[in-house]
């Protein structure tokens, strides 16, 4: 399954922004349950984990512990090689999907917020983890994360 881009992210990319710039200093939330039909939909699931730089406290609207990407290569953006993407779980459960929020971290239903969703699994998903079993208080690290734009 492909990433689900919000209307706000698609509109921003078609305007004056690049994907990398729009999503700069963002944050990932990992949820239990079923992924919404659209990245415009509200998050109707339990937040298990927030991924930031080195499990640090994220502050929306600032660069504090926000996630970044390296320069694009061959139609893909990889997580910044200079950052450790990790988080301490706030709840226990089975990871089902994630949402990557732009730096403003607009939650809830929105057609203007820049964000994207994807599935979580141990293989074949947009976010592959060594285990989808999340335990409250345990740290999870994301070793690799790549967003690839489709070829023509």
Secondary structure, DSSP 8 states (H G I E B T S, - for coil): ---EE-HHHHHHHHTT--HHHHTTTBEEEEEES---SSTTS---S-EEEEEEETT----TTS-TT-B-B---BTTEEEB-TT--EEEE-SS-EEEEEEEEE-TT---SS-SSS-EEEEEEESSSSSEE-S-SEE-TT-EEEE---EEE----
